Amino acid sequence: MKIETLPPQSVVRRHRWRLPVIAVAVLGLAGGGWALLRPQPTAAHASEQQGKPKTDAPAPLELAATDVAAIAARSLALRLPLSGSLAPLNQATVKSKVSGQVELTTVQEGMAVTAGQVLARIDLADLRARLAQQQAALDEAQARLSLATKNEASSQALLKQKFIAQTAYDATQNSVELARANVKAAAAAVEVARIAVNDGVIRAPISGIVSKRHVQAGEKLAPDMPVFTIVNLAELTLEAQVPASEIPRIQVGQEVRFQVDGFQQREFTGKVARINPTTEAGSRYMLVYVAVPNGDGALRGGMFAKGSLVTARSAVAPLVPLAAVRTEQGRQVVYTIVQDKVAVQPVVLGMRNEDEGYAEVTDGLAAGASVIVSKIDGLKAGSPVKPPRRAAAAQPAQLAQKD
């Protein structure tokens, strides 16, 4: 039997504590090296850290371009919306004065005509025959007058010689008067027949454009039958319905601006010419007639126009957006930007235009000032702001000084 001798336990325990001790030593050496290599704060940096306030100053509020508006000076107008149809001021429906068959027509719809121009002709054979007949009746009446005159002269000679009585002479004298009356009647009939022949040629009563041809060649015409319709487009009338409650604001001569479908990029103008004294049947509207010059002939009758009427106009003055006006302590103020800070400026407003969103400034602001139009929470006098580039490029705010 072999007996093995084991090593003593103290030797094994002596080797176990070496690894932890070595690890602690390495960590200590690393920490000491980092402390030596770390940059030490300078005296100036330490002084700055000690003098720095505990709380930072508020950063400027950066404004967008839509938050700021520049004040400009111009005239402000109050406008009343209106709309209606355009109608030619001068138009005529040419009618036939005599009966007859249409021989020819010389114009058609859309053609321009001048006053006195021939539009159509009627067959004149019948009219000329009537004229000849009336002329023959006139010749007969004149012959009867000549005979009656000779009989009167003979009767007068016989009366002087007392060969006939006074009553016989009076009869011959009466025959002369009747014959003279018949001549006048026959002459008038001839003139009527001559006018009828002239009316067989239909002429334009005014200059303009043919809008309607009612008959064709070969058709039979009767007296007062329409033949052509002519319109003059040199001047039109805009017939607009306006509420009766707005009539006190309207006066003759006021300016009207409007647009017509098809001419979106063009604005037409006119002036109030007349105001109807009564309301339209079954409504509370009154017609206002606006004279519209149309020298280039661009407008046509029947077009629908939509625009506005200028009822009042202010003098040239600074205009402020209504969105920028605030009420504080019972007064109206605006927030302006002065040296990149908010300033509260009281203003006195005049004429307002709710549709355009502007008001006239009679005191408190001058042209060139920059005002804040947006409602920003926490904004007050003295707050630092950073204007947008467009607003910063404008002239600095110039507050009007009171006398």
Buried (B, 14 or more C-beta within 10 A) or exposed (E): EEEEEEEEEEEEEEEEEEEEEEEEEEEEEEEEEEEEEEEEEEEEEEEEEEEEEEEEEEEEBEBEEEBBBBBEBEEBBBBBEBBBBBBBBBBBEBBBBBBBEBBEBEBEEEEEBEEEBBBBBBBBEBBBEBBEEBBEBBEEBBEBBEEBBEBBEEBEEBBEEEEBEEEEBEBBBEBBEEBBEBBEEBBEBBEEBBBBBEBBEBBBBBBBBBBEBBBEEEEEBEEEBBBBBBBBBBBBBBBBBBEEEBBEEBEEEBBBBBBBEEEEEEEBEBBBBEBBEEBEEEEEBBBBBBBBEBEEEEBBBEBEBEBBBBBEEBEEBBBBBBBBBBEEEEEBBBBBBBEEEBBBBBBBBBBBBEEBBBBBBBBBBBBBBBBBBBEBEEBEEEBEBBBBEEBBEBEEBBBBEEE
